[in-house]
Amino acid sequence: MNNLVKSCVLGVSLSLPLAAQAADIAAGKAKAASCAGCHGANGISNNPMWPNLAGQKAGYLAKQLRAFRDGTRQDPMMTPMAKPLSDADIENLAAYYSSL
Amino acid sequence: MNNLVKSCVLGVSLSLPLAAQAADIAAGKAKAASCAGCHGANGISNNPMWPNLAGQKAGYLAKQLRAFRDGTRQDPMMTPMAKPLSDADIENLAAYYSSL
């Protein structure tokens, strides 16, 4: 029983990072077409006031996209861009930019 | 007179980027000691939820630090870090991280 509990805990511990890696980079790249106008075709932005996204931490990117979508972070340009995103869109976009 | 106006416009145009470059990278590096715990000694963060700052656009970094300081962007860790920063501190920190 004790080993069963340990196995379950180990199983949960292992499944969390695996789930986070299940994001679809190719889908993120396709979705990123509407981001490229400001953040650049390769995630290097065209304006000093807009952040580079290339190589940024995926967890941070996803957290910020959710914050824009949910209104806890406000920006006149990013709020409307993030509003229609699904959770999967957000994970895919974050994985794509993080991979660059 | 026309040439004088042109010269003034040119002078103002040239002075804006020069003013932006007047930030003190060495002072920014010294000030960044308290940022390194989360954002890494070289601006690459230790946690997927915290952003890399190395090579980020200086204008964007300064805008976000001002937003944290002034309360227009809220974060339980960054708000208290940014509160005591002067405008010069912010420009120097932004220039330092952008230079990495």
N, CA and C atoms of all chains as a GROMACS GRO file, in nm:
protein
  600
    1MET      N    1   0.084  -0.121   0.000
    1MET     CA    2   0.000   0.000   0.000
    1MET      C    3   0.086   0.124   0.000
    2ASN      N    4   0.190   0.117   0.085
    2ASN     CA    5   0.280   0.230   0.089
    2ASN      C    6   0.349   0.251  -0.046
    3ASN      N    7   0.387   0.139  -0.110
    3ASN     CA    8   0.450   0.150  -0.241
    3ASN      C    9   0.351   0.199  -0.347
    4LEU      N   10   0.224   0.157  -0.329
    4LEU     CA   11   0.122   0.203  -0.424
    4LEU      C   12   0.108   0.355  -0.415
    5VAL      N   13   0.103   0.406  -0.292
    5VAL     CA   14   0.093   0.552  -0.275
    5VAL      C   15   0.213   0.620  -0.338
    6LYS      N   16   0.331   0.564  -0.311
    6LYS     CA   17   0.452   0.623  -0.370
    6LYS      C   18   0.445   0.623  -0.522
    7SER      N   19   0.396   0.513  -0.578
    7SER     CA   20   0.387   0.505  -0.724
    7SER      C   21   0.291   0.609  -0.779
    8CYS      N   22   0.179   0.627  -0.707
    8CYS     CA   23   0.082   0.726  -0.753
    8CYS      C   24   0.142   0.866  -0.748
    9VAL      N   25   0.209   0.897  -0.638
    9VAL     CA   26   0.270   1.029  -0.624
    9VAL      C   27   0.373   1.049  -0.734
   10LEU      N   28   0.453   0.946  -0.759
   10LEU     CA   29   0.554   0.956  -0.864
   10LEU      C   30   0.487   0.975  -1.000
   11GLY      N   31   0.379   0.901  -1.022
   11GLY     CA   32   0.307   0.912  -1.149
   11GLY      C   33   0.255   1.053  -1.171
   12VAL      N   34   0.198   1.111  -1.068
   12VAL     CA   35   0.146   1.248  -1.080
   12VAL      C   36   0.261   1.345  -1.103
   13SER      N   37   0.371   1.327  -1.028
   13SER     CA   38   0.486   1.417  -1.043
   13SER      C   39   0.539   1.412  -1.186
   14LEU      N   40   0.547   1.293  -1.244
   14LEU     CA   41   0.600   1.281  -1.379
   14LEU      C   42   0.504   1.334  -1.483
   15SER      N   43   0.374   1.321  -1.457
   15SER     CA   44   0.277   1.357  -1.561
   15SER      C   45   0.265   1.508  -1.575
   16LEU      N   46   0.297   1.584  -1.470
   16LEU     CA   47   0.280   1.729  -1.480
   16LEU      C   48   0.373   1.791  -1.585
   17PRO      N   49   0.505   1.764  -1.578
   17PRO     CA   50   0.590   1.821  -1.682
   17PRO      C   51   0.559   1.765  -1.820
   18LEU      N   52   0.519   1.640  -1.829
   18LEU     CA   53   0.486   1.583  -1.960
   18LEU      C   54   0.366   1.655  -2.019
   19ALA      N   55   0.266   1.684  -1.936
   19ALA     CA   56   0.148   1.755  -1.984
   19ALA      C   57   0.186   1.893  -2.035
   20ALA      N   58   0.278   1.960  -1.964
   20ALA     CA   59   0.320   2.094  -2.004
   20ALA      C   60   0.392   2.091  -2.138
   21GLN      N   61   0.458   1.978  -2.170
   21GLN     CA   62   0.533   1.968  -2.295
   21GLN      C   63   0.445   1.926  -2.412
   22ALA      N   64   0.318   1.903  -2.386
   22ALA     CA   65   0.230   1.855  -2.492
   22ALA      C   66   0.185   1.967  -2.584
   23ALA      N   67   0.227   2.091  -2.559
   23ALA     CA   68   0.188   2.203  -2.644
   23ALA      C   69   0.238   2.179  -2.786
   24ASP      N   70   0.161   2.231  -2.882
   24ASP     CA   71   0.188   2.206  -3.024
   24ASP      C   72   0.257   2.329  -3.084
   25ILE      N   73   0.389   2.317  -3.103
   25ILE     CA   74   0.467   2.431  -3.152
   25ILE      C   75   0.424   2.473  -3.292
   26ALA      N   76   0.393   2.374  -3.377
   26ALA     CA   77   0.351   2.408  -3.515
   26ALA      C   78   0.219   2.484  -3.513
   27ALA      N   79   0.126   2.442  -3.427
   27ALA     CA   80  -0.001   2.515  -3.415
   27ALA      C   81   0.023   2.654  -3.359
   28GLY      N   82   0.117   2.664  -3.267
   28GLY     CA   83   0.152   2.795  -3.212
   28GLY      C   84   0.209   2.887  -3.317
   29LYS      N   85   0.292   2.832  -3.404
   29LYS     CA   86   0.351   2.912  -3.512
   29LYS      C   87   0.242   2.965  -3.605
   30ALA      N   88   0.146   2.878  -3.638
   30ALA     CA   89   0.036   2.920  -3.725
   30ALA      C   90  -0.046   3.030  -3.658
   31LYS      N   91  -0.073   3.012  -3.530
   31LYS     CA   92  -0.153   3.110  -3.456
   31LYS      C   93  -0.080   3.242  -3.440
   32ALA      N   94   0.054   3.236  -3.445
   32ALA     CA   95   0.136   3.355  -3.420
   32ALA      C   96   0.136   3.453  -3.538
   33ALA      N   97   0.071   3.417  -3.648
   33ALA     CA   98   0.071   3.507  -3.764
   33ALA      C   99   0.020   3.645  -3.725
   34SER      N  100  -0.080   3.650  -3.639
   34SER     CA  101  -0.136   3.780  -3.603
   34SER      C  102  -0.053   3.853  -3.497
   35CYS      N  103   0.047   3.788  -3.442
   35CYS     CA  104   0.137   3.851  -3.343
   35CYS      C  105   0.256   3.917  -3.412
   36ALA      N  106   0.288   3.867  -3.535
   36ALA     CA  107   0.415   3.903  -3.600
   36ALA      C  108   0.421   4.050  -3.637
   37GLY      N  109   0.306   4.113  -3.660
   37GLY     CA  110   0.307   4.254  -3.699
   37GLY      C  111   0.377   4.340  -3.595
   38CYS      N  112   0.359   4.308  -3.469
   38CYS     CA  113   0.424   4.385  -3.362
   38CYS      C  114   0.548   4.315  -3.306
   39HIS      N  115   0.537   4.182  -3.287
   39HIS     CA  116   0.645   4.112  -3.218
   39HIS      C  117   0.748   4.052  -3.315
   40GLY      N  118   0.731   4.080  -3.445
   40GLY     CA  119   0.831   4.037  -3.543
   40GLY      C  120   0.808   3.895  -3.591
   41ALA      N  121   0.852   3.868  -3.712
   41ALA     CA  122   0.832   3.736  -3.773
   41ALA      C  123   0.905   3.628  -3.695
   42ASN      N  124   1.012   3.666  -3.625
   42ASN     CA  125   1.088   3.567  -3.547
   42ASN      C  126   1.089   3.599  -3.397
   43GLY      N  127   0.988   3.677  -3.354
   43GLY     CA  128   0.977   3.706  -3.211
   43GLY      C  129   1.068   3.816  -3.162
   44ILE      N  130   1.131   3.889  -3.255
   44ILE     CA  131   1.209   4.008  -3.219
   44ILE      C  132   1.127   4.128  -3.266
   45SER      N  133   1.084   4.209  -3.170
   45SER     CA  134   0.984   4.310  -3.204
   45SER      C  135   1.044   4.426  -3.281
   46ASN      N  136   0.952   4.500  -3.346
   46ASN     CA  137   0.992   4.609  -3.434
   46ASN      C  138   0.996   4.743  -3.364
   47ASN      N  139   0.969   4.747  -3.236
   47ASN     CA  140   0.948   4.874  -3.165
   47ASN      C  141   1.004   4.859  -3.024
   48PRO      N  142   1.077   4.959  -2.976
   48PRO     CA  143   1.138   4.944  -2.842
   48PRO      C  144   1.036   4.929  -2.729
   49MET      N  145   0.911   4.964  -2.754
   49MET     CA  146   0.811   4.954  -2.647
   49MET      C  147   0.742   4.818  -2.645
   50TRP      N  148   0.770   4.734  -2.744
   50TRP     CA  149   0.707   4.601  -2.749
   50TRP      C  150   0.812   4.496  -2.720
   51PRO      N  151   0.780   4.397  -2.640
   51PRO     CA  152   0.883   4.302  -2.599
   51PRO      C  153   0.919   4.201  -2.708
   52ASN      N  154   1.048   4.163  -2.709
   52ASN     CA  155   1.090   4.043  -2.781
   52ASN      C  156   1.025   3.923  -2.712
   53LEU      N  157   0.983   3.826  -2.789
   53LEU     CA  158   0.925   3.703  -2.732
   53LEU      C  159   1.014   3.581  -2.756
   54ALA      N  160   1.105   3.591  -2.852
   54ALA     CA  161   1.190   3.477  -2.887
   54ALA      C  162   1.270   3.431  -2.766
   55GLY      N  163   1.259   3.303  -2.734
   55GLY     CA  164   1.338   3.245  -2.626
   55GLY      C  165   1.287   3.277  -2.487
   56GLN      N  166   1.176   3.348  -2.478
   56GLN     CA  167   1.120   3.380  -2.346
   56GLN      C  168   1.066   3.252  -2.281
   57LYS      N  169   1.060   3.249  -2.150
   57LYS     CA  170   1.009   3.133  -2.076
   57LYS      C  171   0.863   3.106  -2.115
   58ALA      N  172   0.833   2.982  -2.151
   58ALA     CA  173   0.697   2.948  -2.194
   58ALA      C  174   0.596   2.970  -2.081
   59GLY      N  175   0.634   2.934  -1.959
   59GLY     CA  176   0.542   2.951  -1.847
   59GLY      C  177   0.505   3.097  -1.826
   60TYR      N  178   0.604   3.184  -1.839
   60TYR     CA  179   0.580   3.328  -1.824
   60TYR      C  180   0.491   3.379  -1.936
   61LEU      N  181   0.521   3.340  -2.060
   61LEU     CA  182   0.440   3.386  -2.174
   61LEU      C  183   0.295   3.342  -2.157
   62ALA      N  184   0.274   3.217  -2.118
   62ALA     CA  185   0.137   3.167  -2.102
   62ALA      C  186   0.066   3.241  -1.990
   63LYS      N  187   0.137   3.266  -1.881
   63LYS     CA  188   0.076   3.339  -1.768
   63LYS      C  189   0.033   3.479  -1.811
   64GLN      N  190   0.118   3.547  -1.890
   64GLN     CA  191   0.084   3.683  -1.933
   64GLN      C  192  -0.032   3.682  -2.032
   65LEU      N  193  -0.035   3.585  -2.123
   65LEU     CA  194  -0.147   3.578  -2.218
   65LEU      C  195  -0.278   3.553  -2.144
   66ARG      N  196  -0.274   3.463  -2.043
   66ARG     CA  197  -0.396   3.441  -1.963
   66ARG      C  198  -0.436   3.568  -1.888
   67ALA      N  199  -0.336   3.642  -1.838
   67ALA     CA  200  -0.366   3.765  -1.764
   67ALA      C  201  -0.429   3.870  -1.855
   68PHE      N  202  -0.378   3.881  -1.979
   68PHE     CA  203  -0.439   3.975  -2.074
   68PHE      C  204  -0.581   3.929  -2.107
   69ARG      N  205  -0.596   3.799  -2.133
   69ARG     CA  206  -0.728   3.746  -2.170
   69ARG      C  207  -0.829   3.767  -2.057
   70ASP      N  208  -0.782   3.742  -1.933
   70ASP     CA  209  -0.874   3.745  -1.820
   70ASP      C  210  -0.886   3.884  -1.757
   71GLY      N  211  -0.806   3.980  -1.804
   71GLY     CA  212  -0.819   4.118  -1.758
   71GLY      C  213  -0.736   4.153  -1.635
   72THR      N  214  -0.657   4.060  -1.584
   72THR     CA  215  -0.574   4.094  -1.468
   72THR      C  216  -0.450   4.173  -1.511
   73ARG      N  217  -0.412   4.166  -1.639
   73ARG     CA  218  -0.314   4.259  -1.696
   73ARG      C  219  -0.381   4.329  -1.812
   74GLN      N  220  -0.367   4.460  -1.815
   74GLN     CA  221  -0.439   4.539  -1.915
   74GLN      C  222  -0.342   4.604  -2.012
   75ASP      N  223  -0.375   4.597  -2.138
   75ASP     CA  224  -0.299   4.670  -2.239
   75ASP      C  225  -0.392   4.694  -2.357
   76PRO      N  226  -0.393   4.818  -2.410
   76PRO     CA  227  -0.491   4.847  -2.516
   76PRO      C  228  -0.471   4.763  -2.642
   77MET      N  229  -0.349   4.714  -2.666
   77MET     CA  230  -0.328   4.632  -2.784
   77MET      C  231  -0.339   4.483  -2.752
   78MET      N  232  -0.284   4.441  -2.639
   78MET     CA  233  -0.279   4.298  -2.609
   78MET      C  234  -0.413   4.245  -2.556
   79THR      N  235  -0.489   4.325  -2.486
   79THR     CA  236  -0.615   4.276  -2.430
   79THR      C  237  -0.706   4.222  -2.542
   80PRO      N  238  -0.731   4.300  -2.649
   80PRO     CA  239  -0.818   4.245  -2.755
   80PRO      C  240  -0.755   4.130  -2.832
   81MET      N  241  -0.621   4.127  -2.840
   81MET     CA  242  -0.557   4.015  -2.908
   81MET      C  243  -0.574   3.884  -2.830
   82ALA      N  244  -0.570   3.894  -2.697
   82ALA     CA  245  -0.574   3.774  -2.614
   82ALA      C  246  -0.715   3.724  -2.586
   83LYS      N  247  -0.813   3.812  -2.597
   83LYS     CA  248  -0.951   3.777  -2.561
   83LYS      C  249  -1.000   3.648  -2.626
   84PRO      N  250  -0.977   3.628  -2.758
   84PRO     CA  251  -1.035   3.508  -2.821
   84PRO      C  252  -0.952   3.380  -2.803
   85LEU      N  253  -0.841   3.386  -2.734
   85LEU     CA  254  -0.752   3.269  -2.725
   85LEU      C  255  -0.807   3.162  -2.630
   86SER      N  256  -0.798   3.038  -2.674
   86SER     CA  257  -0.830   2.925  -2.586
   86SER      C  258  -0.708   2.892  -2.501
   87ASP      N  259  -0.729   2.808  -2.400
   87ASP     CA  260  -0.614   2.764  -2.320
   87ASP      C  261  -0.510   2.693  -2.408
   88ALA      N  262  -0.558   2.613  -2.504
   88ALA     CA  263  -0.465   2.541  -2.593
   88ALA      C  264  -0.389   2.640  -2.681
   89ASP      N  265  -0.460   2.742  -2.735
   89ASP     CA  266  -0.391   2.844  -2.815
   89ASP      C  267  -0.276   2.907  -2.734
   90ILE      N  268  -0.306   2.938  -2.609
   90ILE     CA  269  -0.207   3.005  -2.524
   90ILE      C  270  -0.086   2.915  -2.501
   91GLU      N  271  -0.109   2.790  -2.470
   91GLU     CA  272   0.003   2.697  -2.448
   91GLU      C  273   0.085   2.680  -2.576
   92ASN      N  274   0.015   2.674  -2.690
   92ASN     CA  275   0.086   2.656  -2.818
   92ASN      C  276   0.169   2.779  -2.854
   93LEU      N  277   0.110   2.898  -2.837
   93LEU     CA  278   0.184   3.022  -2.866
   93LEU      C  279   0.306   3.034  -2.776
   94ALA      N  280   0.287   3.003  -2.647
   94ALA     CA  281   0.397   3.014  -2.552
   94ALA      C  282   0.509   2.916  -2.589
   95ALA      N  283   0.471   2.794  -2.627
   95ALA     CA  284   0.571   2.694  -2.664
   95ALA      C  285   0.645   2.737  -2.790
   96TYR      N  286   0.572   2.794  -2.886
   96TYR     CA  287   0.634   2.837  -3.012
   96TYR      C  288   0.736   2.947  -2.987
   97TYR      N  289   0.695   3.054  -2.919
   97TYR     CA  290   0.790   3.166  -2.898
   97TYR      C  291   0.906   3.124  -2.810
   98SER      N  292   0.879   3.039  -2.714
   98SER     CA  293   0.987   2.993  -2.627
   98SER      C  294   1.089   2.911  -2.706
   99SER      N  295   1.044   2.848  -2.814
   99SER     CA  296   1.133   2.759  -2.891
   99SER      C  297   1.225   2.836  -2.985
  100LEU      N  298   1.196   2.964  -3.006
  100LEU     CA  299   1.274   3.041  -3.106
  100LEU      C  300   1.410   3.082  -3.052
  101MET      N  301   1.590   8.112  -4.275
  101MET     CA  302   1.490   8.076  -4.173
  101MET      C  303   1.442   7.931  -4.191
  102ASN      N  304   1.418   7.899  -4.317
  102ASN     CA  305   1.376   7.762  -4.346
  102ASN      C  306   1.484   7.662  -4.304
  103ASN      N  307   1.609   7.698  -4.332
  103ASN     CA  308   1.719   7.610  -4.293
  103ASN      C  309   1.734   7.603  -4.141
  104LEU      N  310   1.705   7.718  -4.077
  104LEU     CA  311   1.714   7.720  -3.930
  104LEU      C  312   1.611   7.624  -3.871
  105VAL      N  313   1.489   7.629  -3.926
  105VAL     CA  314   1.384   7.538  -3.878
  105VAL      C  315   1.427   7.393  -3.901
  106LYS      N  316   1.482   7.368  -4.020
  106LYS     CA  317   1.527   7.231  -4.050
  106LYS      C  318   1.635   7.187  -3.952
  107SER      N  319   1.727   7.278  -3.922
  107SER     CA  320   1.834   7.244  -3.830
  107SER      C  321   1.779   7.212  -3.692
  108CYS      N  322   1.679   7.292  -3.649
  108CYS     CA  323   1.621   7.268  -3.516
  108CYS      C  324   1.552   7.132  -3.513
  109VAL      N  325   1.476   7.103  -3.618
  109VAL     CA  326   1.406   6.975  -3.622
  109VAL      C  327   1.506   6.861  -3.622
  110LEU      N  328   1.612   6.876  -3.701
  110LEU     CA  329   1.715   6.774  -3.705
  110LEU      C  330   1.781   6.759  -3.568
  111GLY      N  331   1.807   6.873  -3.504
  111GLY     CA  332   1.870   6.870  -3.372
  111GLY      C  333   1.784   6.795  -3.271
  112VAL      N  334   1.654   6.823  -3.272
  112VAL     CA  335   1.564   6.756  -3.178
  112VAL      C  336   1.559   6.607  -3.212
  113SER      N  337   1.551   6.574  -3.341
  113SER     CA  338   1.544   6.433  -3.382
  113SER      C  339   1.667   6.358  -3.334
  114LEU      N  340   1.783   6.422  -3.347
  114LEU     CA  341   1.906   6.355  -3.308
  114LEU      C  342   1.919   6.344  -3.156
  115SER      N  343   1.867   6.445  -3.085
  115SER     CA  344   1.889   6.448  -2.941
  115SER      C  345   1.804   6.345  -2.868
  116LEU      N  346   1.691   6.304  -2.926
  116LEU     CA  347   1.604   6.208  -2.856
  116LEU      C  348   1.672   6.073  -2.837
  117PRO      N  349   1.725   6.012  -2.945
  117PRO     CA  350   1.794   5.884  -2.920
  117PRO      C  351   1.918   5.902  -2.832
  118LEU      N  352   1.986   6.016  -2.845
  118LEU     CA  353   2.104   6.036  -2.761
  118LEU      C  354   2.064   6.041  -2.614
  119ALA      N  355   1.952   6.109  -2.584
  119ALA     CA  356   1.906   6.117  -2.446
  119ALA      C  357   1.874   5.977  -2.394
  120ALA      N  358   1.812   5.895  -2.481
  120ALA     CA  359   1.774   5.760  -2.438
  120ALA      C  360   1.899   5.677  -2.410
  121GLN      N  361   2.009   5.708  -2.478
  121GLN     CA  362   2.132   5.633  -2.458
  121GLN      C  363   2.212   5.682  -2.338
  122ALA      N  364   2.165   5.789  -2.273
  122ALA     CA  365   2.240   5.845  -2.162
  122ALA      C  366   2.227   5.761  -2.036
  123ALA      N  367   2.145   5.656  -2.039
  123ALA     CA  368   2.132   5.569  -1.922
  123ALA      C  369   2.267   5.507  -1.889
  124ASP      N  370   2.288   5.483  -1.761
  124ASP     CA  371   2.417   5.436  -1.710
  124ASP      C  372   2.411   5.284  -1.687
  125ILE      N  373   2.470   5.211  -1.780
  125ILE     CA  374   2.464   5.065  -1.775
  125ILE      C  375   2.533   5.011  -1.650
  126ALA      N  376   2.646   5.071  -1.612
  126ALA     CA  377   2.718   5.024  -1.493
  126ALA      C  378   2.633   5.045  -1.367
  127ALA      N  379   2.567   5.160  -1.360
  127ALA     CA  380   2.479   5.185  -1.245
  127ALA      C  381   2.362   5.088  -1.246
  128GLY      N  382   2.313   5.057  -1.366
  128GLY     CA  383   2.204   4.960  -1.378
  128GLY      C  384   2.247   4.822  -1.332
  129LYS      N  385   2.369   4.785  -1.367
  129LYS     CA  386   2.422   4.654  -1.324
  129LYS      C  387   2.431   4.648  -1.171
  130ALA      N  388   2.477   4.755  -1.110
  130ALA     CA  389   2.487   4.758  -0.963
  130ALA      C  390   2.348   4.747  -0.901
  131LYS      N  391   2.254   4.819  -0.957
  131LYS     CA  392   2.117   4.820  -0.904
  131LYS      C  393   2.051   4.684  -0.924
  132ALA      N  394   2.096   4.610  -1.026
  132ALA     CA  395   2.032   4.483  -1.061
  132ALA      C  396   2.064   4.370  -0.963
  133ALA      N  397   2.150   4.397  -0.865
  133ALA     CA  398   2.186   4.291  -0.769
  133ALA      C  399   2.061   4.231  -0.704
  134SER      N  400   1.963   4.316  -0.676
  134SER     CA  401   1.844   4.267  -0.608
  134SER      C  402   1.745   4.201  -0.704
  135CYS      N  403   1.772   4.209  -0.833
  135CYS     CA  404   1.686   4.144  -0.933
  135CYS      C  405   1.734   4.002  -0.963
  136ALA      N  406   1.865   3.979  -0.938
  136ALA     CA  407   1.929   3.857  -0.986
  136ALA      C  408   1.874   3.731  -0.921
  137GLY      N  409   1.823   3.743  -0.800
  137GLY     CA  410   1.770   3.626  -0.730
  137GLY      C  411   1.662   3.557  -0.810
  138CYS      N  412   1.580   3.634  -0.878
  138CYS     CA  413   1.472   3.575  -0.960
  138CYS      C  414   1.507   3.575  -1.108
  139HIS      N  415   1.566   3.685  -1.157
  139HIS     CA  416   1.587   3.697  -1.302
  139HIS      C  417   1.724   3.648  -1.346
  140GLY      N  418   1.802   3.594  -1.252
  140GLY     CA  419   1.930   3.535  -1.289
  140GLY      C  420   2.043   3.637  -1.293
  141ALA      N  421   2.164   3.589  -1.270
  141ALA     CA  422   2.280   3.678  -1.266
  141ALA      C  423   2.305   3.742  -1.402
  142ASN      N  424   2.261   3.675  -1.508
  142ASN     CA  425   2.282   3.730  -1.642
  142ASN      C  426   2.150   3.756  -1.715
  143GLY      N  427   2.043   3.774  -1.636
  143GLY     CA  428   1.915   3.809  -1.697
  143GLY      C  429   1.839   3.692  -1.754
  144ILE      N  430   1.886   3.570  -1.726
  144ILE     CA  431   1.814   3.448  -1.765
  144ILE      C  432   1.756   3.391  -1.636
  145SER      N  433   1.624   3.389  -1.628
  145SER     CA  434   1.560   3.361  -1.499
  145SER      C  435   1.569   3.214  -1.461
  146ASN      N  436   1.548   3.189  -1.332
  146ASN     CA  437   1.563   3.055  -1.275
  146ASN      C  438   1.432   2.978  -1.270
  147ASN      N  439   1.326   3.036  -1.321
  147ASN     CA  440   1.193   2.978  -1.301
  147ASN      C  441   1.111   3.005  -1.426
  148PRO      N  442   1.037   2.905  -1.474
  148PRO     CA  443   0.962   2.926  -1.598
  148PRO      C  444   0.854   3.035  -1.590
  149MET      N  445   0.817   3.074  -1.468
  149MET     CA  446   0.713   3.176  -1.454
  149MET      C  447   0.769   3.317  -1.448
  150TRP      N  448   0.902   3.330  -1.444
  150TRP     CA  449   0.964   3.463  -1.439
  150TRP      C  450   1.034   3.489  -1.571
  151PRO      N  451   1.021   3.608  -1.625
  151PRO     CA  452   1.076   3.632  -1.759
  151PRO      C  453   1.228   3.648  -1.761
  152ASN      N  454   1.289   3.601  -1.870
  152ASN     CA  455   1.424   3.641  -1.904
  152ASN      C  456   1.422   3.791  -1.935
  153LEU      N  457   1.526   3.861  -1.893
  153LEU     CA  458   1.537   4.005  -1.922
  153LEU      C  459   1.652   4.035  -2.018
  154ALA      N  460   1.745   3.942  -2.031
  154ALA     CA  461   1.863   3.964  -2.115
  154ALA      C  462   1.822   3.994  -2.258
  155GLY      N  463   1.869   4.106  -2.311
  155GLY     CA  464   1.844   4.140  -2.450
  155GLY      C  465   1.704   4.192  -2.479
  156GLN      N  466   1.624   4.209  -2.374
  156GLN     CA  467   1.489   4.263  -2.394
  156GLN      C  468   1.499   4.411  -2.433
  157LYS      N  469   1.398   4.461  -2.503
  157LYS     CA  470   1.396   4.601  -2.544
  157LYS      C  471   1.399   4.692  -2.421
  158ALA      N  472   1.488   4.789  -2.419
  158ALA     CA  473   1.502   4.879  -2.304
  158ALA      C  474   1.373   4.960  -2.282
  159GLY      N  475   1.313   5.007  -2.389
  159GLY     CA  476   1.191   5.086  -2.375
  159GLY      C  477   1.079   5.007  -2.310
  160TYR      N  478   1.068   4.881  -2.349
  160TYR     CA  479   0.966   4.794  -2.289
  160TYR      C  480   0.996   4.768  -2.142
  161LEU      N  481   1.121   4.738  -2.110
  161LEU     CA  482   1.157   4.712  -1.970
  161LEU      C  483   1.128   4.834  -1.884
  162ALA      N  484   1.165   4.952  -1.932
  162ALA     CA  485   1.142   5.074  -1.854
  162ALA      C  486   0.992   5.098  -1.836
  163LYS      N  487   0.916   5.075  -1.942
  163LYS     CA  488   0.770   5.095  -1.934
  163LYS      C  489   0.709   5.002  -1.829
  164GLN      N  490   0.754   4.877  -1.826
  164GLN     CA  491   0.697   4.781  -1.730
  164GLN      C  492   0.739   4.815  -1.587
  165LEU      N  493   0.863   4.856  -1.568
  165LEU     CA  494   0.907   4.895  -1.433
  165LEU      C  495   0.827   5.015  -1.384
  166ARG      N  496   0.804   5.112  -1.471
  166ARG     CA  497   0.721   5.228  -1.431
  166ARG      C  498   0.579   5.182  -1.399
  167ALA      N  499   0.527   5.088  -1.479
  167ALA     CA  500   0.389   5.040  -1.456
  167ALA      C  501   0.380   4.968  -1.321
  168PHE      N  502   0.480   4.886  -1.286
  168PHE     CA  503   0.481   4.820  -1.155
  168PHE      C  504   0.492   4.926  -1.044
  169ARG      N  505   0.582   5.022  -1.063
  169ARG     CA  506   0.602   5.124  -0.960
  169ARG      C  507   0.475   5.207  -0.939
  170ASP      N  508   0.408   5.240  -1.052
  170ASP     CA  509   0.294   5.330  -1.044
  170ASP      C  510   0.162   5.256  -1.023
  171GLY      N  511   0.166   5.123  -1.025
  171GLY     CA  512   0.048   5.044  -0.994
  171GLY      C  513  -0.042   5.012  -1.111
  172THR      N  514  -0.003   5.051  -1.233
  172THR     CA  515  -0.087   5.018  -1.347
  172THR      C  516  -0.065   4.873  -1.392
  173ARG      N  517   0.048   4.813  -1.351
  173ARG     CA  518   0.066   4.668  -1.363
  173ARG      C  519   0.094   4.615  -1.223
  174GLN      N  520   0.025   4.509  -1.187
  174GLN     CA  521   0.033   4.458  -1.050
  174GLN      C  522   0.097   4.320  -1.048
  175ASP      N  523   0.187   4.301  -0.956
  175ASP     CA  524   0.243   4.168  -0.932
  175ASP      C  525   0.292   4.164  -0.788
  176PRO      N  526   0.260   4.056  -0.716
  176PRO     CA  527   0.294   4.054  -0.574
  176PRO      C  528   0.444   4.061  -0.547
  177MET      N  529   0.527   4.018  -0.644
  177MET     CA  530   0.672   4.026  -0.623
  177MET      C  531   0.729   4.154  -0.683
  178MET      N  532   0.684   4.192  -0.801
  178MET     CA  533   0.745   4.306  -0.869
  178MET      C  534   0.698   4.441  -0.815
  179THR      N  535   0.576   4.449  -0.768
  179THR     CA  536   0.526   4.578  -0.720
  179THR      C  537   0.614   4.633  -0.608
  180PRO      N  538   0.644   4.553  -0.503
  180PRO     CA  539   0.730   4.608  -0.398
  180PRO      C  540   0.874   4.630  -0.443
  181MET      N  541   0.922   4.552  -0.541
  181MET     CA  542   1.058   4.574  -0.591
  181MET      C  543   1.069   4.708  -0.665
  182ALA      N  544   0.963   4.742  -0.737
  182ALA     CA  545   0.969   4.862  -0.822
  182ALA      C  546   0.936   4.990  -0.747
  183LYS      N  547   0.863   4.979  -0.637
  183LYS     CA  548   0.817   5.099  -0.564
  183LYS      C  549   0.928   5.199  -0.534
  184PRO      N  550   1.046   5.155  -0.486
  184PRO     CA  551   1.147   5.255  -0.448
  184PRO      C  552   1.231   5.307  -0.563
  185LEU      N  553   1.207   5.262  -0.686
  185LEU     CA  554   1.296   5.300  -0.798
  185LEU      C  555   1.270   5.443  -0.846
  186SER      N  556   1.378   5.515  -0.870
  186SER     CA  557   1.368   5.647  -0.932
  186SER      C  558   1.358   5.630  -1.084
  187ASP      N  559   1.324   5.739  -1.153
  187ASP     CA  560   1.323   5.732  -1.299
  187ASP      C  561   1.461   5.693  -1.353
  188ALA      N  562   1.566   5.747  -1.292
  188ALA     CA  563   1.702   5.715  -1.338
  188ALA      C  564   1.734   5.568  -1.313
  189ASP      N  565   1.696   5.516  -1.194
  189ASP     CA  566   1.716   5.373  -1.168
  189ASP      C  567   1.652   5.289  -1.278
  190ILE      N  568   1.531   5.324  -1.314
  190ILE     CA  569   1.456   5.246  -1.414
  190ILE      C  570   1.526   5.250  -1.549
  191GLU      N  571   1.569   5.368  -1.591
  191GLU     CA  572   1.638   5.379  -1.720
  191GLU      C  573   1.769   5.300  -1.718
  192ASN      N  574   1.839   5.305  -1.605
  192ASN     CA  575   1.967   5.234  -1.594
  192ASN      C  576   1.947   5.082  -1.595
  193LEU      N  577   1.848   5.035  -1.519
  193LEU     CA  578   1.819   4.892  -1.517
  193LEU      C  579   1.779   4.843  -1.656
  194ALA      N  580   1.694   4.921  -1.722
  194ALA     CA  581   1.648   4.882  -1.856
  194ALA      C  582   1.766   4.876  -1.954
  195ALA      N  583   1.854   4.975  -1.945
  195ALA     CA  584   1.970   4.978  -2.035
  195ALA      C  585   2.063   4.860  -2.006
  196TYR      N  586   2.080   4.829  -1.878
  196TYR     CA  587   2.168   4.717  -1.841
  196TYR      C  588   2.114   4.585  -1.895
  197TYR      N  589   1.989   4.554  -1.866
  197TYR     CA  590   1.937   4.424  -1.910
  197TYR      C  591   1.928   4.415  -2.063
  198SER      N  592   1.896   4.527  -2.125
  198SER     CA  593   1.889   4.529  -2.271
  198SER      C  594   2.026   4.502  -2.332
  199SER      N  595   2.131   4.539  -2.260
  199SER     CA  596   2.268   4.526  -2.314
  199SER      C  597   2.321   4.384  -2.305
  200LEU      N  598   2.255   4.298  -2.228
  200LEU     CA  599   2.308   4.162  -2.206
  200LEU      C  600   2.280   4.070  -2.325
   0.00000   0.00000   0.00000
